[in-house]
Amino acid sequence: MKLTKYLLALTLFAEVAQAAETDAWLSAIKLPPGFRISLFSAQTPNARSLALGEDGTVYVGTVAEGRVYAVRDDDRDGRADRVLTVASGLNAPNGVAYLKGDLYIAEIQRIVKLKDIAAHLADPPKPELVYDGYPSDRHHGWKYLRVGPDGRLYAPVGAPCNICLSEEPVYASLTRLDADGKNFEIFAHGIRNTVGFDWRPETGELWFTDNGRDYLGDDAPPEELNHAPKAGLHFGYPYCHAGSIADPEFGKRRSCPEFTPPAWTFPAHVAPLGIRFYHGTQFPAGYRGQLFVAQHGSWNRSQPQGYRLAMVKFQDGKPVADEVIAEGWLRPDGEVLGRPVDLLELADGSLLVSDDKRGVIYRITYQP
């Protein structure tokens, strides 16, 4: 009896200590007045890309874990009640997308799907192959995955290097294909590494982030937000960066005016990843229709920067300004508390944010 009470006391102490630690670092995150941040899930190691099922299930891809999670908030209180592993042993299954009851998963070299996933969360089916023609390079090889307004799957193939010119055109591109794996094509070229894209609701046109090359200094080149209203555009890599910076090695071969410039730029090395246009009504009017951006944070800058959420403001269909919406994951002393990766809007208009460093998913809400 004494041992049982002792063990219960230890468990309670551990839970209280964990709650206190969580409160401490969550309170470090600063948002505009009226906004609040809380934990949606603390049981999703290496949480990265997010997708939403019709029944409200949140699907979570990973890189380091090789797993895909299904996260359920059964009582709709804003905090997950269950986290289930629906796939494991995969090759960096970063990308997840939900379409007509099936969950599509992008690994480095292929796309697979779990059929009728919502009905089989506790006993998930074996992955079915959709497409296996992607390169196997791990450098910039993990893939973001979304379903476009055309019902097709979109997935990038990053450059297999920091800076290089590959003979195979599939590298440094954004690809698309039908949901059955057919009609594969390259949608856009000259993209070093995009790990986030979305379609603006008013136009159905694609916007995507691109992470700039390394080793041109602390402040160059700027990171990119690009606009691709049609297929076939080239965005400059490896010849030109951020629309105006000729690459020291490849810039002599082709000039910057030949390519589509970015629609907006961010500071160098902030690593913009997931983006979402906000469709909901929970947030104030000034946030509706605007673009939220997860900035994962620098890894090789002498003074780190990023580790925050930004919002790009649109006017007449064009970006005109940006501002920081949430920050504090980077402490003044340089300690990193977390790294935002992807964003997902829930049906109630709240916004989820994944964090692959801490292995959690945050929920941002607004209450005047």
Beta strands, then each sheet from edge to edge (+ up, - down):
strand 1: 35-41
strand 2: 50-52
strand 3: 58-60
strand 4: 68-72
strand 5: 82-87
strand 6: 95-99
strand 7: 102-106
strand 8: 111-114
strand 9: 128-131
strand 10: 146-147
strand 11: 153-157
strand 12: 173-177
strand 13: 185-189
strand 14: 197-199
strand 15: 206-210
strand 16: 223-228
strand 17: 240-241
strand 18: 245-246
strand 19: 264-266
strand 20: 272-277
strand 21: 291-295
strand 22: 308-315
strand 23: 318-327
strand 24: 340-345
strand 25: 351-355
strand 26: 360-366
sheet 1: 1+ 26- 25+ 24-
sheet 2: 2+ 3- 4+ 5-
sheet 3: 6+ 7- 8+ 9-
sheet 4: 10+ 11- 12+ 13-
sheet 5: 14+ 15- 16+ 19-
sheet 6: 17+ 18-
sheet 7: 20+ 21- 22+ 23-
end
